[in-house]
Amino acid sequence: MGRPERRPRDERAAAADTDPQGADGRVRCPFCGSHETELYSLFGSQLSTSQYYCRRCRVAFEALKWES
Ligand SMILES: [Zn+2]
């Protein structure tokens, strides 16, 4: 099969599509939609992501961080 090939995502399009940050600047949980999240780690599996923790689901997830 093919070799693993990483394609850089178009972050502008992805950000406009998902908009993970809420009005208060908190990241929205992708599972329950709650803004009761907290920053868990500045570094996710990718350079462009950070790890967050949802207090509602008690689940950690990754979201794009905003630096420009
Ligand atoms: Zn949640």
N, CA, C, O and the ligand as a Tripos MOL2 file, in Angstrom:
@<TRIPOS>MOLECULE
protein
  273   271    69     0     0
PROTEIN
NO_CHARGES

@<TRIPOS>ATOM
      1 N           0.8450   -1.1970    0.0000 N.3       1 MET1
      2 CA          0.0000    0.0000    0.0000 C.3       1 MET1
      3 C           0.8750    1.2390    0.0000 C.2       1 MET1
      4 O           2.1020    1.1420   -0.0010 O.2       1 MET1
      5 N           0.2580    2.3740    0.0010 N.am      2 GLY2
      6 CA          1.0130    3.6160   -0.0620 C.3       2 GLY2
      7 C           1.7290    3.9080    1.2380 C.2       2 GLY2
      8 O           1.3430    3.4310    2.3050 O.2       2 GLY2
      9 N           2.7390    4.6730    1.1300 N.am      3 ARG3
     10 CA          3.4510    5.0930    2.3290 C.3       3 ARG3
     11 C           2.6690    6.2140    3.0180 C.2       3 ARG3
     12 O           1.9400    6.9730    2.3790 O.2       3 ARG3
     13 N           2.8360    6.2920    4.3080 N.am      4 PRO4
     14 CA          2.1320    7.3720    5.0160 C.3       4 PRO4
     15 C           2.5930    8.7380    4.5490 C.2       4 PRO4
     16 O           3.7780    9.0670    4.5980 O.2       4 PRO4
     17 N           1.6630    9.4990    4.1100 N.am      5 GLU5
     18 CA          2.0070   10.7920    3.5330 C.3       5 GLU5
     19 C           1.1920   11.8650    4.2370 C.2       5 GLU5
     20 O          -0.0390   11.8410    4.2410 O.2       5 GLU5
     21 N           1.8970   12.7860    4.8170 N.am      6 ARG6
     22 CA          1.1950   13.8390    5.5350 C.3       6 ARG6
     23 C           1.0040   15.0560    4.6370 C.2       6 ARG6
     24 O           1.9500   15.6100    4.0780 O.2       6 ARG6
     25 N          -0.2190   15.4310    4.5300 N.am      7 ARG7
     26 CA         -0.4900   16.6310    3.7620 C.3       7 ARG7
     27 C          -0.8310   17.7680    4.7170 C.2       7 ARG7
     28 O          -1.6900   17.6200    5.5860 O.2       7 ARG7
     29 N          -0.1700   18.8810    4.5580 N.am      8 PRO8
     30 CA         -0.5110   20.0340    5.3970 C.3       8 PRO8
     31 C          -1.9270   20.4980    5.1200 C.2       8 PRO8
     32 O          -2.2980   20.7630    3.9760 O.2       8 PRO8
     33 N          -2.6940   20.5920    6.1600 N.am      9 ARG9
     34 CA         -4.0740   21.0310    5.9600 C.3       9 ARG9
     35 C          -4.1180   22.5350    5.7330 C.2       9 ARG9
     36 O          -3.2590   23.2850    6.1970 O.2       9 ARG9
     37 N          -5.1050   22.9320    5.0330 N.am     10 ASP10
     38 CA         -5.3280   24.3630    4.8590 C.3      10 ASP10
     39 C          -5.9570   24.8940    6.1340 C.2      10 ASP10
     40 O          -7.1620   24.7650    6.3550 O.2      10 ASP10
     41 N          -5.1230   25.4910    6.9650 N.am     11 GLU11
     42 CA         -5.6000   25.8820    8.2880 C.3      11 GLU11
     43 C          -6.6220   27.0010    8.2270 C.2      11 GLU11
     44 O          -7.5130   27.0870    9.0730 O.2      11 GLU11
     45 N          -6.4930   27.8390    7.2460 N.am     12 ARG12
     46 CA         -7.4740   28.9220    7.1510 C.3      12 ARG12
     47 C          -8.8540   28.3620    6.8600 C.2      12 ARG12
     48 O          -9.8430   28.7810    7.4600 O.2      12 ARG12
     49 N          -8.9150   27.4250    5.9460 N.am     13 ALA13
     50 CA        -10.2000   26.8200    5.6140 C.3      13 ALA13
     51 C         -10.7290   26.0100    6.7930 C.2      13 ALA13
     52 O         -11.9210   26.0350    7.0960 O.2      13 ALA13
     53 N          -9.8210   25.2920    7.4510 N.am     14 ALA14
     54 CA        -10.2480   24.4670    8.5770 C.3      14 ALA14
     55 C         -10.7620   25.3410    9.7090 C.2      14 ALA14
     56 O         -11.7620   25.0110   10.3470 O.2      14 ALA14
     57 N         -10.0910   26.4400    9.9570 N.am     15 ALA15
     58 CA        -10.5110   27.3210   11.0390 C.3      15 ALA15
     59 C         -11.8590   27.9470   10.7360 C.2      15 ALA15
     60 O         -12.7110   28.0720   11.6150 O.2      15 ALA15
     61 N         -12.0410   28.3340    9.5010 N.am     16 ALA16
     62 CA        -13.3030   28.9480    9.1290 C.3      16 ALA16
     63 C         -14.4250   27.9240    9.1860 C.2      16 ALA16
     64 O         -15.5860   28.2690    9.4090 O.2      16 ALA16
     65 N         -14.0700   26.6710    8.9850 N.am     17 ASP17
     66 CA        -15.0870   25.6310    8.9420 C.3      17 ASP17
     67 C         -15.5080   25.2030   10.3450 C.2      17 ASP17
     68 O         -16.6950   25.0050   10.6020 O.2      17 ASP17
     69 N         -14.5580   25.0600   11.2390 N.am     18 THR18
     70 CA        -14.8830   24.5130   12.5530 C.3      18 THR18
     71 C         -15.0360   25.5880   13.6150 C.2      18 THR18
     72 O         -15.9020   25.4790   14.4830 O.2      18 THR18
     73 N         -14.2170   26.6170   13.5600 N.am     19 ASP19
     74 CA        -14.2670   27.7050   14.5300 C.3      19 ASP19
     75 C         -14.3410   27.1890   15.9630 C.2      19 ASP19
     76 O         -15.3790   27.3310   16.6090 O.2      19 ASP19
     77 N         -13.2790   26.6020   16.4690 N.am     20 PRO20
     78 CA        -13.3270   25.9290   17.7650 C.3      20 PRO20
     79 C         -13.4360   26.8750   18.9520 C.2      20 PRO20
     80 O         -13.7560   26.4390   20.0580 O.2      20 PRO20
     81 N         -13.1770   28.1480   18.7440 N.am     21 GLN21
     82 CA        -13.2050   29.0580   19.8760 C.3      21 GLN21
     83 C         -14.5660   29.7080   20.0320 C.2      21 GLN21
     84 O         -15.1910   30.1250   19.0570 O.2      21 GLN21
     85 N         -15.0050   29.7850   21.2510 N.am     22 GLY22
     86 CA        -16.2840   30.4090   21.5320 C.3      22 GLY22
     87 C         -16.1440   31.9010   21.7060 C.2      22 GLY22
     88 O         -15.0660   32.4670   21.5250 O.2      22 GLY22
     89 N         -17.2430   32.5280   22.0590 N.am     23 ALA23
     90 CA        -17.2580   33.9790   22.1820 C.3      23 ALA23
     91 C         -16.3610   34.4420   23.3340 C.2      23 ALA23
     92 O         -15.7700   35.5210   23.2760 O.2      23 ALA23
     93 N         -16.2690   33.6270   24.3640 N.am     24 ASP24
     94 CA        -15.4570   34.0120   25.5130 C.3      24 ASP24
     95 C         -14.0080   33.5850   25.3560 C.2      24 ASP24
     96 O         -13.2180   33.7060   26.2920 O.2      24 ASP24
     97 N         -13.6580   33.0930   24.1890 N.am     25 GLY25
     98 CA        -12.2840   32.7390   23.9290 C.3      25 GLY25
     99 C         -11.9400   31.3120   24.3140 C.2      25 GLY25
    100 O         -10.8170   30.8560   24.0980 O.2      25 GLY25
    101 N         -12.9030   30.6110   24.8810 N.am     26 ARG26
    102 CA        -12.6250   29.2300   25.2410 C.3      26 ARG26
    103 C         -12.8810   28.3090   24.0600 C.2      26 ARG26
    104 O         -13.6760   28.6030   23.1670 O.2      26 ARG26
    105 N         -12.1930   27.2090   24.0870 N.am     27 VAL27
    106 CA        -12.3560   26.2440   23.0160 C.3      27 VAL27
    107 C         -13.6000   25.4070   23.2800 C.2      27 VAL27
    108 O         -13.8620   24.9830   24.4060 O.2      27 VAL27
    109 N         -14.3430   25.1850   22.2350 N.am     28 ARG28
    110 CA        -15.5630   24.4150   22.3570 C.3      28 ARG28
    111 C         -15.2630   22.9240   22.2480 C.2      28 ARG28
    112 O         -14.4910   22.4910   21.3920 O.2      28 ARG28
    113 N         -15.8760   22.1630   23.1160 N.am     29 CYS29
    114 CA        -15.6930   20.7170   23.0800 C.3      29 CYS29
    115 C         -16.3440   20.1460   21.8260 C.2      29 CYS29
    116 O         -17.5130   20.4200   21.5550 O.2      29 CYS29
    117 N         -15.6010   19.3590   21.0630 N.am     30 PRO30
    118 CA        -16.1560   18.8110   19.8330 C.3      30 PRO30
    119 C         -17.1790   17.7120   20.0830 C.2      30 PRO30
    120 O         -17.8960   17.3070   19.1670 O.2      30 PRO30
    121 N         -17.2490   17.2330   21.3100 N.am     31 PHE31
    122 CA        -18.1490   16.1150   21.6110 C.3      31 PHE31
    123 C         -19.4930   16.6030   22.1330 C.2      31 PHE31
    124 O         -20.5410   16.1650   21.6580 O.2      31 PHE31
    125 N         -19.4690   17.4990   23.1010 N.am     32 CYS32
    126 CA        -20.7240   17.9520   23.6920 C.3      32 CYS32
    127 C         -21.0260   19.4050   23.3670 C.2      32 CYS32
    128 O         -22.1300   19.8790   23.6370 O.2      32 CYS32
    129 N         -20.0720   20.1170   22.7950 N.am     33 GLY33
    130 CA        -20.3120   21.5010   22.4290 C.3      33 GLY33
    131 C         -20.1800   22.4630   23.5860 C.2      33 GLY33
    132 O         -20.4490   23.6550   23.4340 O.2      33 GLY33
    133 N         -19.7700   21.9680   24.7410 N.am     34 SER34
    134 CA        -19.6480   22.8260   25.9080 C.3      34 SER34
    135 C         -18.3920   23.6810   25.8380 C.2      34 SER34
    136 O         -17.3890   23.2990   25.2360 O.2      34 SER34
    137 N         -18.4720   24.8330   26.4630 N.am     35 HIS35
    138 CA        -17.2820   25.6770   26.5640 C.3      35 HIS35
    139 C         -16.5810   25.4790   27.8980 C.2      35 HIS35
    140 O         -15.6430   26.2080   28.2210 O.2      35 HIS35
    141 N         -17.0170   24.5250   28.6530 N.am     36 GLU36
    142 CA        -16.3700   24.2450   29.9370 C.3      36 GLU36
    143 C         -15.1180   23.4260   29.7070 C.2      36 GLU36
    144 O         -15.0210   22.2630   30.0990 O.2      36 GLU36
    145 N         -14.1670   24.0680   29.0620 N.am     37 THR37
    146 CA        -12.9240   23.3900   28.7160 C.3      37 THR37
    147 C         -11.7530   24.1320   29.3320 C.2      37 THR37
    148 O         -11.8450   25.3160   29.6550 O.2      37 THR37
    149 N         -10.6890   23.4390   29.4850 N.am     38 GLU38
    150 CA         -9.4870   24.0850   29.9800 C.3      38 GLU38
    151 C          -8.2870   23.5810   29.2000 C.2      38 GLU38
    152 O          -8.2820   22.4630   28.6850 O.2      38 GLU38
    153 N          -7.2830   24.4170   29.1240 N.am     39 LEU39
    154 CA         -6.0780   24.0400   28.4020 C.3      39 LEU39
    155 C          -5.3520   22.9490   29.1770 C.2      39 LEU39
    156 O          -5.0400   23.0990   30.3580 O.2      39 LEU39
    157 N          -5.1000   21.8800   28.4990 N.am     40 TYR40
    158 CA         -4.4730   20.7300   29.1380 C.3      40 TYR40
    159 C          -2.9840   20.6790   28.8280 C.2      40 TYR40
    160 O          -2.1600   20.4420   29.7110 O.2      40 TYR40
    161 N          -2.6570   20.9010   27.5810 N.am     41 SER41
    162 CA         -1.2590   20.9310   27.1780 C.3      41 SER41
    163 C          -1.1070   21.8280   25.9630 C.2      41 SER41
    164 O          -1.9500   21.8230   25.0650 O.2      41 SER41
    165 N          -0.0510   22.5800   25.9410 N.am     42 LEU42
    166 CA          0.1530   23.4860   24.8140 C.3      42 LEU42
    167 C           0.5020   22.7380   23.5430 C.2      42 LEU42
    168 O           0.4030   23.2800   22.4430 O.2      42 LEU42
    169 N           0.9090   21.4970   23.7010 N.am     43 PHE43
    170 CA          1.3830   20.7690   22.5330 C.3      43 PHE43
    171 C           0.5850   19.4940   22.3230 C.2      43 PHE43
    172 O           0.5560   18.6090   23.1780 O.2      43 PHE43
    173 N          -0.0570   19.4220   21.1780 N.am     44 GLY44
    174 CA         -0.7770   18.2220   20.8080 C.3      44 GLY44
    175 C           0.0910   17.3340   19.9490 C.2      44 GLY44
    176 O           1.3180   17.4250   19.9640 O.2      44 GLY44
    177 N          -0.5730   16.4730   19.1980 N.am     45 SER45
    178 CA          0.1680   15.5550   18.3420 C.3      45 SER45
    179 C           0.7540   16.2790   17.1400 C.2      45 SER45
    180 O           1.6530   15.7750   16.4660 O.2      45 SER45
    181 N           0.2310   17.4590   16.8890 N.am     46 GLN46
    182 CA          0.7790   18.2630   15.8060 C.3      46 GLN46
    183 C           1.1740   19.6160   16.3580 C.2      46 GLN46
    184 O           0.6980   20.0460   17.4080 O.2      46 GLN46
    185 N           2.0630   20.2820   15.6200 N.am     47 LEU47
    186 CA          2.5360   21.5870   16.0790 C.3      47 LEU47
    187 C           1.4070   22.6090   16.1310 C.2      47 LEU47
    188 O           1.4390   23.5480   16.9270 O.2      47 LEU47
    189 N           0.4280   22.4180   15.2870 N.am     48 SER48
    190 CA         -0.6330   23.4240   15.1780 C.3      48 SER48
    191 C          -1.7880   23.1580   16.1350 C.2      48 SER48
    192 O          -2.7890   23.8740   16.1220 O.2      48 SER48
    193 N          -1.6480   22.1220   16.9700 N.am     49 THR49
    194 CA         -2.7500   21.8000   17.8700 C.3      49 THR49
    195 C          -2.3080   21.8740   19.3240 C.2      49 THR49
    196 O          -1.1330   21.7020   19.6470 O.2      49 THR49
    197 N          -3.2700   22.1320   20.1790 N.am     50 SER50
    198 CA         -3.0610   22.0620   21.6160 C.3      50 SER50
    199 C          -4.0670   21.0610   22.1820 C.2      50 SER50
    200 O          -5.0950   20.7640   21.5720 O.2      50 SER50
    201 N          -3.7350   20.5540   23.3650 N.am     51 GLN51
    202 CA         -4.6460   19.6160   23.9910 C.3      51 GLN51
    203 C          -5.5180   20.3470   25.0050 C.2      51 GLN51
    204 O          -5.0300   21.1590   25.7910 O.2      51 GLN51
    205 N          -6.7880   20.0540   24.9740 N.am     52 TYR52
    206 CA         -7.7380   20.6440   25.8980 C.3      52 TYR52
    207 C          -8.4880   19.5370   26.6230 C.2      52 TYR52
    208 O          -8.5050   18.3790   26.2060 O.2      52 TYR52
    209 N          -9.1010   19.9400   27.7160 N.am     53 TYR53
    210 CA         -9.8180   18.9720   28.5320 C.3      53 TYR53
    211 C         -11.2260   19.4920   28.7660 C.2      53 TYR53
    212 O         -11.4150   20.6350   29.1820 O.2      53 TYR53
    213 N         -12.1950   18.6610   28.5010 N.am     54 CYS54
    214 CA        -13.5830   19.0440   28.7020 C.3      54 CYS54
    215 C         -14.0290   18.5800   30.0890 C.2      54 CYS54
    216 O         -13.9440   17.3990   30.4250 O.2      54 CYS54
    217 N         -14.5060   19.5380   30.8830 N.am     55 ARG55
    218 CA        -14.9490   19.1840   32.2320 C.3      55 ARG55
    219 C         -16.2680   18.4320   32.2190 C.2      55 ARG55
    220 O         -16.5810   17.6910   33.1500 O.2      55 ARG55
    221 N         -17.0220   18.6240   31.1760 N.am     56 ARG56
    222 CA        -18.3050   17.9340   31.0820 C.3      56 ARG56
    223 C         -18.1140   16.4680   30.7150 C.2      56 ARG56
    224 O         -18.5720   15.5710   31.4230 O.2      56 ARG56
    225 N         -17.4370   16.2410   29.6050 N.am     57 CYS57
    226 CA        -17.2060   14.8690   29.1300 C.3      57 CYS57
    227 C         -16.0750   14.2030   29.8910 C.2      57 CYS57
    228 O         -15.9620   12.9780   29.9170 O.2      57 CYS57
    229 N         -15.2360   15.0270   30.5120 N.am     58 ARG58
    230 CA        -13.9960   14.5230   31.1130 C.3      58 ARG58
    231 C         -13.1700   13.7910   30.0770 C.2      58 ARG58
    232 O         -12.6560   12.6950   30.2990 O.2      58 ARG58
    233 N         -13.0690   14.4420   28.9530 N.am     59 VAL59
    234 CA        -12.3220   13.8650   27.8420 C.3      59 VAL59
    235 C         -11.3380   14.9040   27.3330 C.2      59 VAL59
    236 O         -11.6670   16.0840   27.2140 O.2      59 VAL59
    237 N         -10.1570   14.4630   27.0410 N.am     60 ALA60
    238 CA         -9.1720   15.3530   26.4390 C.3      60 ALA60
    239 C          -9.3230   15.3100   24.9300 C.2      60 ALA60
    240 O          -9.5990   14.2620   24.3470 O.2      60 ALA60
    241 N          -9.1380   16.4570   24.3140 N.am     61 PHE61
    242 CA         -9.2280   16.5130   22.8560 C.3      61 PHE61
    243 C          -8.2260   17.5330   22.3540 C.2      61 PHE61
    244 O          -7.6370   18.2870   23.1280 O.2      61 PHE61
    245 N          -8.0500   17.5400   21.0710 N.am     62 GLU62
    246 CA         -7.1020   18.4710   20.4840 C.3      62 GLU62
    247 C          -7.8400   19.4850   19.6330 C.2      62 GLU62
    248 O          -8.8460   19.1770   18.9930 O.2      62 GLU62
    249 N          -7.3200   20.6900   19.6400 N.am     63 ALA63
    250 CA         -7.8990   21.7250   18.7980 C.3      63 ALA63
    251 C          -6.7720   22.5760   18.2460 C.2      63 ALA63
    252 O          -5.6870   22.6670   18.8200 O.2      63 ALA63
    253 N          -7.0590   23.1840   17.1340 N.am     64 LEU64
    254 CA         -6.0700   24.0800   16.5440 C.3      64 LEU64
    255 C          -5.8260   25.2650   17.4530 C.2      64 LEU64
    256 O          -6.7700   25.8700   17.9620 O.2      64 LEU64
    257 N          -4.5960   25.5880   17.6520 N.am     65 LYS65
    258 CA         -4.3140   26.7910   18.4300 C.3      65 LYS65
    259 C          -4.0720   27.9540   17.4900 C.2      65 LYS65
    260 O          -3.7440   27.7960   16.3140 O.2      65 LYS65
    261 N          -4.2480   29.1010   18.0550 N.am     66 TRP66
    262 CA         -4.2400   30.2930   17.2300 C.3      66 TRP66
    263 C          -2.9770   31.0940   17.4740 C.2      66 TRP66
    264 O          -2.8210   31.7670   18.4930 O.2      66 TRP66
    265 N          -2.1020   31.0000   16.5250 N.am     67 GLU67
    266 CA         -0.9270   31.8540   16.5860 C.3      67 GLU67
    267 C          -0.6130   32.3260   15.1830 C.2      67 GLU67
    268 O          -0.5540   31.5330   14.2430 O.2      67 GLU67
    269 N          -0.4190   33.5790   15.0560 N.am     68 SER68
    270 CA         -0.1720   34.1080   13.7160 C.3      68 SER68
    271 C           0.7530   35.3080   13.7830 C.2      68 SER68
    272 O           1.0800   35.8940   12.7510 O.2      68 SER68
    273 ZN        -17.4170   17.8370   26.2220 Zn       69 ZN69
@<TRIPOS>BOND
     1     1     2 1
     2     2     3 1
     3     3     4 2
     4     3     5 am
     5     5     6 1
     6     6     7 1
     7     7     8 2
     8     7     9 am
     9     9    10 1
    10    10    11 1
    11    11    12 2
    12    11    13 am
    13    13    14 1
    14    14    15 1
    15    15    16 2
    16    15    17 am
    17    17    18 1
    18    18    19 1
    19    19    20 2
    20    19    21 am
    21    21    22 1
    22    22    23 1
    23    23    24 2
    24    23    25 am
    25    25    26 1
    26    26    27 1
    27    27    28 2
    28    27    29 am
    29    29    30 1
    30    30    31 1
    31    31    32 2
    32    31    33 am
    33    33    34 1
    34    34    35 1
    35    35    36 2
    36    35    37 am
    37    37    38 1
    38    38    39 1
    39    39    40 2
    40    39    41 am
    41    41    42 1
    42    42    43 1
    43    43    44 2
    44    43    45 am
    45    45    46 1
    46    46    47 1
    47    47    48 2
    48    47    49 am
    49    49    50 1
    50    50    51 1
    51    51    52 2
    52    51    53 am
    53    53    54 1
    54    54    55 1
    55    55    56 2
    56    55    57 am
    57    57    58 1
    58    58    59 1
    59    59    60 2
    60    59    61 am
    61    61    62 1
    62    62    63 1
    63    63    64 2
    64    63    65 am
    65    65    66 1
    66    66    67 1
    67    67    68 2
    68    67    69 am
    69    69    70 1
    70    70    71 1
    71    71    72 2
    72    71    73 am
    73    73    74 1
    74    74    75 1
    75    75    76 2
    76    75    77 am
    77    77    78 1
    78    78    79 1
    79    79    80 2
    80    79    81 am
    81    81    82 1
    82    82    83 1
    83    83    84 2
    84    83    85 am
    85    85    86 1
    86    86    87 1
    87    87    88 2
    88    87    89 am
    89    89    90 1
    90    90    91 1
    91    91    92 2
    92    91    93 am
    93    93    94 1
    94    94    95 1
    95    95    96 2
    96    95    97 am
    97    97    98 1
    98    98    99 1
    99    99   100 2
   100    99   101 am
   101   101   102 1
   102   102   103 1
   103   103   104 2
   104   103   105 am
   105   105   106 1
   106   106   107 1
   107   107   108 2
   108   107   109 am
   109   109   110 1
   110   110   111 1
   111   111   112 2
   112   111   113 am
   113   113   114 1
   114   114   115 1
   115   115   116 2
   116   115   117 am
   117   117   118 1
   118   118   119 1
   119   119   120 2
   120   119   121 am
   121   121   122 1
   122   122   123 1
   123   123   124 2
   124   123   125 am
   125   125   126 1
   126   126   127 1
   127   127   128 2
   128   127   129 am
   129   129   130 1
   130   130   131 1
   131   131   132 2
   132   131   133 am
   133   133   134 1
   134   134   135 1
   135   135   136 2
   136   135   137 am
   137   137   138 1
   138   138   139 1
   139   139   140 2
   140   139   141 am
   141   141   142 1
   142   142   143 1
   143   143   144 2
   144   143   145 am
   145   145   146 1
   146   146   147 1
   147   147   148 2
   148   147   149 am
   149   149   150 1
   150   150   151 1
   151   151   152 2
   152   151   153 am
   153   153   154 1
   154   154   155 1
   155   155   156 2
   156   155   157 am
   157   157   158 1
   158   158   159 1
   159   159   160 2
   160   159   161 am
   161   161   162 1
   162   162   163 1
   163   163   164 2
   164   163   165 am
   165   165   166 1
   166   166   167 1
   167   167   168 2
   168   167   169 am
   169   169   170 1
   170   170   171 1
   171   171   172 2
   172   171   173 am
   173   173   174 1
   174   174   175 1
   175   175   176 2
   176   175   177 am
   177   177   178 1
   178   178   179 1
   179   179   180 2
   180   179   181 am
   181   181   182 1
   182   182   183 1
   183   183   184 2
   184   183   185 am
   185   185   186 1
   186   186   187 1
   187   187   188 2
   188   187   189 am
   189   189   190 1
   190   190   191 1
   191   191   192 2
   192   191   193 am
   193   193   194 1
   194   194   195 1
   195   195   196 2
   196   195   197 am
   197   197   198 1
   198   198   199 1
   199   199   200 2
   200   199   201 am
   201   201   202 1
   202   202   203 1
   203   203   204 2
   204   203   205 am
   205   205   206 1
   206   206   207 1
   207   207   208 2
   208   207   209 am
   209   209   210 1
   210   210   211 1
   211   211   212 2
   212   211   213 am
   213   213   214 1
   214   214   215 1
   215   215   216 2
   216   215   217 am
   217   217   218 1
   218   218   219 1
   219   219   220 2
   220   219   221 am
   221   221   222 1
   222   222   223 1
   223   223   224 2
   224   223   225 am
   225   225   226 1
   226   226   227 1
   227   227   228 2
   228   227   229 am
   229   229   230 1
   230   230   231 1
   231   231   232 2
   232   231   233 am
   233   233   234 1
   234   234   235 1
   235   235   236 2
   236   235   237 am
   237   237   238 1
   238   238   239 1
   239   239   240 2
   240   239   241 am
   241   241   242 1
   242   242   243 1
   243   243   244 2
   244   243   245 am
   245   245   246 1
   246   246   247 1
   247   247   248 2
   248   247   249 am
   249   249   250 1
   250   250   251 1
   251   251   252 2
   252   251   253 am
   253   253   254 1
   254   254   255 1
   255   255   256 2
   256   255   257 am
   257   257   258 1
   258   258   259 1
   259   259   260 2
   260   259   261 am
   261   261   262 1
   262   262   263 1
   263   263   264 2
   264   263   265 am
   265   265   266 1
   266   266   267 1
   267   267   268 2
   268   267   269 am
   269   269   270 1
   270   270   271 1
   271   271   272 2
@<TRIPOS>SUBSTRUCTURE
     1 MET1         2 RESIDUE 1 A MET
     2 GLY2         6 RESIDUE 1 A GLY
     3 ARG3        10 RESIDUE 1 A ARG
     4 PRO4        14 RESIDUE 1 A PRO
     5 GLU5        18 RESIDUE 1 A GLU
     6 ARG6        22 RESIDUE 1 A ARG
     7 ARG7        26 RESIDUE 1 A ARG
     8 PRO8        30 RESIDUE 1 A PRO
     9 ARG9        34 RESIDUE 1 A ARG
    10 ASP10       38 RESIDUE 1 A ASP
    11 GLU11       42 RESIDUE 1 A GLU
    12 ARG12       46 RESIDUE 1 A ARG
    13 ALA13       50 RESIDUE 1 A ALA
    14 ALA14       54 RESIDUE 1 A ALA
    15 ALA15       58 RESIDUE 1 A ALA
    16 ALA16       62 RESIDUE 1 A ALA
    17 ASP17       66 RESIDUE 1 A ASP
    18 THR18       70 RESIDUE 1 A THR
    19 ASP19       74 RESIDUE 1 A ASP
    20 PRO20       78 RESIDUE 1 A PRO
    21 GLN21       82 RESIDUE 1 A GLN
    22 GLY22       86 RESIDUE 1 A GLY
    23 ALA23       90 RESIDUE 1 A ALA
    24 ASP24       94 RESIDUE 1 A ASP
    25 GLY25       98 RESIDUE 1 A GLY
    26 ARG26      102 RESIDUE 1 A ARG
    27 VAL27      106 RESIDUE 1 A VAL
    28 ARG28      110 RESIDUE 1 A ARG
    29 CYS29      114 RESIDUE 1 A CYS
    30 PRO30      118 RESIDUE 1 A PRO
    31 PHE31      122 RESIDUE 1 A PHE
    32 CYS32      126 RESIDUE 1 A CYS
    33 GLY33      130 RESIDUE 1 A GLY
    34 SER34      134 RESIDUE 1 A SER
    35 HIS35      138 RESIDUE 1 A HIS
    36 GLU36      142 RESIDUE 1 A GLU
    37 THR37      146 RESIDUE 1 A THR
    38 GLU38      150 RESIDUE 1 A GLU
    39 LEU39      154 RESIDUE 1 A LEU
    40 TYR40      158 RESIDUE 1 A TYR
    41 SER41      162 RESIDUE 1 A SER
    42 LEU42      166 RESIDUE 1 A LEU
    43 PHE43      170 RESIDUE 1 A PHE
    44 GLY44      174 RESIDUE 1 A GLY
    45 SER45      178 RESIDUE 1 A SER
    46 GLN46      182 RESIDUE 1 A GLN
    47 LEU47      186 RESIDUE 1 A LEU
    48 SER48      190 RESIDUE 1 A SER
    49 THR49      194 RESIDUE 1 A THR
    50 SER50      198 RESIDUE 1 A SER
    51 GLN51      202 RESIDUE 1 A GLN
    52 TYR52      206 RESIDUE 1 A TYR
    53 TYR53      210 RESIDUE 1 A TYR
    54 CYS54      214 RESIDUE 1 A CYS
    55 ARG55      218 RESIDUE 1 A ARG
    56 ARG56      222 RESIDUE 1 A ARG
    57 CYS57      226 RESIDUE 1 A CYS
    58 ARG58      230 RESIDUE 1 A ARG
    59 VAL59      234 RESIDUE 1 A VAL
    60 ALA60      238 RESIDUE 1 A ALA
    61 PHE61      242 RESIDUE 1 A PHE
    62 GLU62      246 RESIDUE 1 A GLU
    63 ALA63      250 RESIDUE 1 A ALA
    64 LEU64      254 RESIDUE 1 A LEU
    65 LYS65      258 RESIDUE 1 A LYS
    66 TRP66      262 RESIDUE 1 A TRP
    67 GLU67      266 RESIDUE 1 A GLU
    68 SER68      270 RESIDUE 1 A SER
    69 ZN69       273 GROUP 0 **** ****
